[in-house]
Structure formats: structure tokens, C-alpha cells
Amino acid sequence: MALATSKPHLIDRLTQPRGRLAADAPLGPQTWFRAGGPAEVLFRPADVEDLSTFLAALPQDIPVTVLGVGSNLLVRDGGVRGVVIRLMRGFTGIEVEGHEVVAGAGAPDLNVALTARDHALAGLEFLSGIPGTIGGALRMNAGAYQGDLAQVLISAEAVDRAGRVHKVTAADMGFTYRHSEAPADWIFTSARLAATPGDQLAIARRIAEIDAARTDSQPRSRTGGSTFVNPPSHKAWQLIDQAGCRGLRIGEAQVSEKHCNFLINLGSATAADIEALGEEVRRRVFEQSGVQLEWEIRRIGVSG
């Protein structure tokens, strides 16, 4: 009788990079929601060259997904097939060159704002109010507190699915509200941002004001941040509130009582609970106002 053979794992098809590869790596703990399934393979490249070489050798049938700090993300309970790439060490550096700040795509937005503050550079304070990384900010033209990336970007670098490196200017990005026209397969690796000389105390005061405003208005719990894009001429939270959704629950997922454009995990919510709650909010808002809310939170993976 022949012995049963286990199916080869995807990781066995991949060339060994200088960075780290891990099979069946849990992703839920790496997201702010603390929910969701694993990555079939998780890749943490050592640097841009390592990322480029790995992608160039990666078979075209294998899907690629990029994960930042997991702030504006919901990973479905069945996990993510293919290779998930997370830019960590080697992509988190921040350098100041004159009145410009060069940041790796894995650098948290807050750290970029604080570095600019430490060098008495103004204009990047708004980044302290965005709970993500520079790479994610590039992808969606992230903004908050009267600022967005389109206002300060000089240039960016990215690697495409074939491993080719691209350098683009802000004009090439096709920025609109919470959106860029950058190709979907680009993985941003760094950005050069414009700042202006300023008063360090005033810059620090503005960052403190933004932090206080966030603390006052937003939940500091297991949340993915702002859930839905503000529709034209509307505020999403007001539409949600008017539809009677403040505090609405499905399982352990709840619409925040503090800011109802935030969904929160009360402790043991599944990704399915969170997504179902979001869809129920969308249904009720449309029924009440005729406005179709669009997800701002990125949802990836397969259902469990």
C-alpha cells in the first residue's frame, strides 16, 4: 500500500531571498482589527534589490498582496492566498535632505511627521493623524486634518510585479480624493516629500493638537480606522448615525459609539462579523438616504 503524500506547499516553489519567508503566517495579529486568517506565504524583503529580484523570479500565477501596518485593512478569515509582502526593516528609514524628507514605504506616517518636527520642518504635521505607512499613503492619497499626500509628494519609487523599478513624480500619480492612478501591481518602496522651514514649537503644538483631536473623536480600540469614504457633499458618520447604526452589533463587531464611521472588534469578532456589520451599515444607509457608501477599509483574502 502506497504511503499518502502531502501536497507540496507554495513556499517550496519559491526562490530563497535574502529576506525572510514564512509559510502559513498568521496575519490577524498584524492588523489593527486583530482578526483574520493567515498568509499562505509571508515575505519580508531585506531591501529594494531583494524585493525586485524575488518578484522577477516569482511565477506569474502566484498572486501578490502588500501589507503595511494593517491599520486600514480587514483580512478575511480564510486567509490570503499567494505571497503577502510586508516591508519592514530596510524600508522604514527616514532621512532629511535640506527641506525634503525621504521616507521608506514601511515608515509609519507618524514617525515621518515627528522626524520633520525634530528638524523644524513644517507641512507634514497632518501625517501624524494618519494611522498607516508611507506606502499605504501613496496608494490611496491618504489625508487628514487639512492635508493629504498629493500636497507634499515630490517623487516616489516603486517595484512592479515583474521586478522593474520605477521612479515617478507627483504629477504621474493621478491623485484624487483618497485615490491614486498608480498601477495596481506597483509596490511602493519610498517617497520624497516637500516641507518648509518652520518654528519647531509651533510644529510640535500642531502635532499635539492633532493627537488630542483624534483621542477626543476616535476610538482607540481594535479598529481599522475610518470605514467608509465620505460621499460627495456628505459625511459618512452622519449618514450612519441618521440610519440608526450607532452602537449596532453583529457578534463581537460593533459600530463605535464614539465615532460611527469606525467599526470595532470588542474582543473576539471574526473578520466575517466585521465585514457583515459593514455591509449591514451600507444597506441601512442606502435604505434611509439613498446614498451608497463605499468601503475605505481594504478587504483582502478569502472567507473562512
Disulfide bonds with the S-S distance in Angstrom:
none
